[in-house]
Amino acid sequence: DKIYAASVNPLEWPATIEAVRAATSATAAGLRFENFTAPSFRQTWVGLDPAFERAYVGHYYKRDPWVPFVDRIGLGKFGFGEDFLPDAQYLSTEFYNDLCRPFGLKSLVGGVIERDAHHLVNFAVMRSADAPDFTREQFKFLTLLMPHLQRAVDIEQKLRLAHAEGVGSWEVIDRLPVVIFLVNQHSAVLRANRAGEAMLREFDGFGAT
């Protein structure tokens, strides 16, 4: 629910990411967007020292050693840091020695949400150097989360494009093939998109109020 709430209201992403961070006992977790065609970059992380974020956004994102190897993981999949880049190489990088190491960060599990020649969207969780490695159970949790992250990011991207083109948000939501309900604080359905209305019609005695 939190993931899809964030897809239509980006201000919800920090709370959503925090829930994933806590569920995986990570030190930090975040969502990263990079456009290669018109070079731009944005991210939402929780758990990082503000100085780390400033350094990453201002300089190190272009030197992130994991990014060039995302194709080793594949679209819609998560991988351990070593699946991207062997530790022997990672520990010798400027990125690790000048950024991660001073802030006590080391291990990572990262996933590729969207990837093509023009852009990359990925999600990652990180742990401090003195913490145990991520477990297979935590990796499985992230793997189960991936399809939902992909749908949520796809919805958010479509809404951003619609805003840029002057199309109303609900018009875009109405066209989406996934079910979306707008509910109040009591979980009563206030509005549903077309897919949601179709679902509601399948259930006798249940409808939007």
ABEGO torsion letter per residue (X at the ends): XAAAAAAABAAAAAAAAAAAAAAAGBABBBBBBBBAABBBBBBBBBGBBAAAAAAAAAAAAAABAAAAAAAAAEBGBBBBAAAABBAAAAAABAAAAAAAAAAGBABBBBBBABBBAABBBBBBBBBBAABBBBBAAAAAAAAAAAAAAAAAAAAAAAAAAAAAAGBBAAAAAAABABBBBBBBAAGBBABBBAAAAAAAAABBGBBBX
